[in-house]
Amino acid sequence: MAKVLLKGNEALAEAALAAGCRFYSGYPITPQTEILEYLSWRMEEVGGEFIQAESELAGINMVLGAAAAGARALTTSSGPGFSLKQEGISYLVAADLPAVIVDVMRIGTGLGDIAQGQGDYWQLTRGGGHGDYHTLVLAPASVQENADMMAEAFDLAEKYRHPVLIASDAAIGQMIEAVEIPEFKEHDINKFDWTIKGCKKGTEQRKIQNVYYTHPDYEGYLSEKYRQMEQEQRYETVQVEDAELVLVAYGISSRVCRETVEIARAEGLKLGLIRPITLWPFPVKAFKEAKAAKAFLTVEMNILGQMVDDVKLAIESKYPVDHYGSIFEIPESDGIIAKAKEMLKKEGK
């Protein structure tokens, strides 16, 4: 297909339809509202169902019902709206149901603000609701990846019968870039034998139930499921083989870091970049490529450095790990390089 200019949120919505999504329920909240607006008219054109729910809670629970029937179901939100979906996500996990949930991240606690941010990392990667679970988390870094990851997210959700999260952010959702939408495909709602369907009198009813109560070996079943999911590590590296300091960034921050590596290398500073594409499972494998690294620096749009702990675990705390970021502004190369030089000087390099 030819490339077209689309806003990130619109590309994500169109790609969801291309992946066979025919059910969407959600509630407007900036900066993801364009997804809802786009699907409000486009979903009808492809013969699907669009519902503007009365709340985020209603939206996620409608997704649960659609997923139980075998549909490729989607909901999206931002910030506090994503927080309100956590119980529903937990129920999807307990019921072994596939669905895709998009969080177009914004900044701040409470209501926060509508500006771009990356403050939801812990909620995305630590099982945001109650219970003992993980969800696969994909982190796009471009409008094209916003589109490409939709089909992958639905495929992974059905592979594991498990919800999959997409960690977009306001910058990627609002920017306009050339994008190629994948080829359209239809999803067979009757594809799986576990889905709920109408039944004739005298036939056994199908039920969606909590796997903890119904599976004969739920501990073994869940342990094996998560063991397999942990193999789904995805990442990208940029000049890490000889890097003395390695930047670790995802989403919009990784785009700045890619430029930062180029600028630093031109100055003779050996920087590299690890970009996690899966935030969970965290791409531990990537860090084995950083054989010359003496320190690591996460670059995130938050003030606490939420990814620092995962980097420390990945390198077994053998080297210093620090954080560079802000809450309102996308980090800039000059500041990142200054911080890198400070860390290397401290390490005697």
C-alpha positions in Angstrom: 0.0 0.0 0.0 1.1 3.6 -0.6 2.1 5.7 2.4 -0.3 8.4 3.7 0.1 11.2 6.2 -1.7 10.3 9.4 -1.6 11.4 13.0 -0.3 8.7 15.3 -3.6 8.1 17.0 -5.4 7.9 13.6 -2.8 5.4 12.3 -3.3 3.2 15.3 -7.1 3.3 14.9 -6.9 2.4 11.2 -4.4 -0.3 11.8 -6.7 -1.8 14.4 -9.4 -2.2 11.8 -6.8 -3.6 9.3 -5.9 -6.2 12.0 -9.6 -7.4 12.1 -10.7 -5.4 15.2 -14.5 -5.0 14.9 -15.4 -3.9 18.4 -14.3 -0.7 20.2 -15.6 0.8 23.4 -14.0 3.7 25.1 -14.4 7.1 26.6 -12.8 10.5 25.5 -9.7 11.7 27.3 -6.9 13.8 25.9 -4.5 13.0 24.3 -6.1 9.8 22.9 -9.5 11.1 21.9 -8.7 11.1 18.2 -8.7 7.3 18.4 -12.3 7.3 19.6 -13.3 10.1 17.2 -11.8 8.2 14.2 -13.4 4.9 15.0 -16.8 6.6 15.7 -17.3 6.8 11.9 -14.7 4.4 10.5 -15.8 1.4 12.5 -19.3 1.6 11.0 -17.8 1.6 7.5 -16.1 -1.8 8.0 -19.2 -3.4 9.6 -18.0 -3.2 13.2 -19.4 -2.0 16.5 -18.4 1.3 18.1 -19.6 2.3 21.6 -18.8 5.5 23.4 -19.2 4.2 26.9 -20.4 6.2 29.9 -17.0 5.7 31.6 -13.7 4.0 31.3 -15.0 1.2 33.6 -17.9 0.5 31.3 -15.5 0.6 28.3 -13.1 -2.1 29.6 -16.0 -4.3 30.7 -17.7 -4.1 27.3 -14.4 -5.2 25.9 -14.4 -8.2 28.2 -17.8 -9.2 26.9 -16.8 -8.8 23.2 -13.6 -10.8 23.8 -15.5 -13.6 25.5 -17.6 -13.8 22.3 -14.5 -14.2 20.1 -14.2 -10.6 18.7 -10.9 -8.7 18.4 -11.8 -6.0 20.9 -10.0 -2.8 21.6 -10.2 0.0 24.2 -8.0 3.1 24.6 -7.3 5.8 27.2 -4.8 8.0 28.9 -3.6 8.8 32.4 -6.4 8.6 35.0 -8.6 6.9 32.4 -6.1 4.1 32.1 -6.0 3.8 35.8 -9.8 3.2 35.9 -9.4 0.3 33.5 -7.2 -1.7 35.8 -9.8 -3.9 37.5 -11.2 -4.8 34.1 -7.8 -5.7 32.8 -7.3 -7.9 35.9 -10.6 -9.7 35.1 -9.5 -10.3 31.5 -6.3 -11.9 32.9 -8.3 -14.1 35.3 -10.7 -15.2 32.6 -8.0 -16.0 30.0 -9.4 -13.5 27.5 -7.4 -11.8 24.7 -7.9 -8.0 24.2 -5.8 -5.0 23.3 -5.7 -1.9 25.6 -3.8 1.3 24.5 -2.5 3.8 26.9 -1.5 7.1 25.2 0.5 8.4 28.2 0.3 11.9 29.6 2.0 13.5 32.5 1.4 13.7 36.2 -0.4 12.2 39.1 -4.1 12.7 39.9 -5.6 14.2 36.8 -2.1 15.2 35.6 -2.0 17.3 32.5 -2.7 16.7 28.8 1.0 17.1 27.8 3.2 14.3 26.7 4.8 12.1 29.3 6.0 8.6 30.3 4.7 8.4 33.8 2.8 5.1 33.5 5.8 2.7 33.2 5.2 1.1 36.7 1.5 0.7 36.1 2.1 -0.8 32.7 4.8 -3.3 33.7 3.9 -4.3 37.3 0.3 -5.5 36.8 -1.6 -2.3 37.3 -4.6 -3.8 39.1 -5.0 -6.2 42.0 -3.8 -9.8 41.6 -0.7 -11.8 40.6 -0.1 -11.2 36.9 1.8 -9.5 34.1 0.7 -8.2 30.8 2.7 -8.0 27.6 3.5 -4.4 26.9 4.6 -3.0 23.4 6.1 0.4 23.2 6.0 2.1 19.7 8.4 4.9 18.8 6.9 6.2 15.6 3.6 6.6 13.8 4.5 3.6 11.7 5.1 1.5 14.8 1.8 2.7 16.2 0.3 1.0 13.1 2.5 -2.1 12.9 2.1 -3.1 16.6 -1.7 -3.3 16.4 -1.7 -6.6 14.4 1.1 -7.9 16.6 -0.7 -7.0 19.7 -3.9 -8.9 18.7 -1.8 -11.9 17.6 0.0 -12.1 20.9 -3.2 -11.6 22.8 -4.8 -14.6 21.1 -1.6 -16.7 21.3 -1.6 -16.4 25.1 -5.3 -15.7 25.7 -4.2 -12.7 27.6 -4.6 -8.9 27.4 -1.8 -7.0 25.6 -1.0 -3.3 26.4 0.4 -0.7 24.0 2.3 2.0 25.7 2.1 5.0 23.3 2.5 8.6 24.4 1.1 12.0 23.6 4.0 13.0 21.3 3.7 10.0 19.1 -0.1 10.1 19.2 -0.3 13.7 18.1 2.6 13.8 15.5 1.9 13.4 11.8 4.2 11.1 9.8 4.0 9.1 6.6 2.7 5.7 7.4 1.8 2.5 5.5 -1.2 0.8 6.9 -1.0 -3.0 6.8 -3.3 -5.0 4.5 -6.8 -5.5 5.8 -7.8 -8.9 7.1 -11.0 -10.2 8.5 -11.0 -12.0 11.9 -13.2 -15.1 12.3 -15.2 -14.6 15.4 -15.9 -18.4 15.5 -12.1 -19.2 15.2 -11.7 -20.4 18.8 -13.6 -23.2 20.5 -13.5 -21.6 23.9 -15.6 -18.5 23.0 -19.2 -18.0 24.2 -21.9 -18.6 21.6 -25.6 -19.1 21.6 -26.6 -22.7 22.2 -29.7 -24.8 21.4 -31.9 -26.3 24.1 -30.3 -29.3 25.6 -26.7 -28.4 24.7 -24.1 -27.5 27.3 -23.6 -23.8 27.8 -20.1 -22.4 27.4 -18.8 -20.3 30.3 -16.0 -17.9 30.8 -14.7 -18.5 34.3 -11.9 -17.5 36.6 -9.0 -19.8 35.7 -7.9 -19.9 39.4 -11.1 -21.8 40.2 -11.6 -23.9 37.1 -8.2 -25.1 35.9 -7.1 -28.4 37.4 -3.4 -27.2 37.7 -3.7 -23.4 37.6 -0.3 -22.8 39.2 1.5 -24.9 36.7 -0.6 -23.5 33.8 0.0 -19.9 34.8 3.7 -20.5 35.5 4.2 -22.0 32.1 2.2 -19.2 30.4 4.4 -16.5 31.9 7.5 -18.5 31.2 6.6 -18.5 27.5 5.6 -14.9 27.5 9.0 -13.9 29.0 10.6 -15.2 25.8 8.8 -12.5 23.8 11.6 -9.9 24.4 11.9 -7.3 21.6 14.4 -4.5 21.4 16.6 -2.4 19.2 20.3 -1.5 19.8 22.3 1.3 18.4 26.1 1.1 18.6 26.2 -0.7 21.9 29.1 -3.1 21.2 31.8 -0.6 22.1 29.8 2.0 24.0 31.2 3.1 27.3 27.9 4.6 28.4 24.6 3.1 27.2 21.3 5.1 27.0 18.1 3.2 27.7 14.9 4.7 26.3 11.6 3.9 24.7 8.9 5.7 22.9 9.5 9.4 22.0 12.5 9.5 24.3 14.3 6.9 22.2 14.1 9.0 19.1 16.0 11.8 20.9 18.5 9.3 22.2 19.2 8.0 18.7 20.1 11.5 17.6 22.1 11.9 20.8 24.2 8.9 20.0 25.1 10.3 16.6 26.1 13.7 18.0 28.1 12.2 20.8 30.0 9.8 18.5 30.9 12.8 16.3 32.4 14.4 19.4 34.4 11.2 20.2 32.1 10.1 23.0 31.2 6.4 22.9 27.5 6.4 23.6 25.1 3.6 22.6 21.4 3.0 22.9 19.1 0.1 24.0 15.5 0.7 23.0 13.1 -1.7 24.7 10.2 -2.5 22.4 8.7 -4.8 24.9 8.5 -3.0 28.3 7.4 -6.4 29.7 9.0 -8.7 29.3 11.9 -6.3 29.8 14.6 -7.1 27.1 17.3 -8.4 29.4 19.0 -10.1 26.4 19.8 -6.7 24.9 22.2 -5.8 27.7 24.4 -8.8 26.9 25.5 -6.9 23.8 26.8 -3.9 25.8 30.2 -5.6 26.5 32.2 -2.4 27.0 29.7 -0.5 29.0 30.8 1.1 32.3 27.5 2.9 33.1 23.8 3.1 31.9 21.5 6.1 31.7 17.7 5.8 31.4 16.1 8.7 29.5 12.4 9.0 30.4 9.8 11.7 30.5 9.2 11.3 34.2 11.0 12.6 37.3 11.5 9.3 39.2 13.3 7.3 36.6 10.8 4.5 36.6 12.8 2.2 34.3 16.0 2.4 36.4 15.1 -0.7 38.6 14.6 -2.9 35.5 18.0 -1.8 34.1 19.7 -2.6 37.4 18.1 -6.0 37.4 19.1 -6.6 33.8 22.8 -5.9 34.5 22.7 -7.5 38.0 23.7 -4.1 39.5 27.2 -4.5 38.2 27.5 -0.9 36.9 26.1 2.5 37.9 22.6 3.3 36.6 21.2 6.9 36.6 18.2 8.7 35.2 17.9 11.8 33.0 14.4 13.2 32.3 11.8 15.8 33.0 8.1 15.9 33.5 7.0 18.5 30.9 9.6 18.6 28.2 11.0 16.0 25.9 14.7 15.6 26.9 17.2 17.2 24.5 20.5 15.9 23.3 22.7 18.5 24.9 21.4 17.8 28.3 21.8 14.0 27.8 25.4 14.3 26.6 26.2 16.6 29.6 24.8 14.0 32.0 26.7 11.2 30.2 30.0 13.1 30.4 29.4 13.7 34.1 28.8 10.0 34.7 31.8 8.9 32.8 34.0 11.4 34.6 32.8 10.0 37.8 33.8 6.5 36.6 37.2 7.8 35.7 36.7 7.6 31.9 
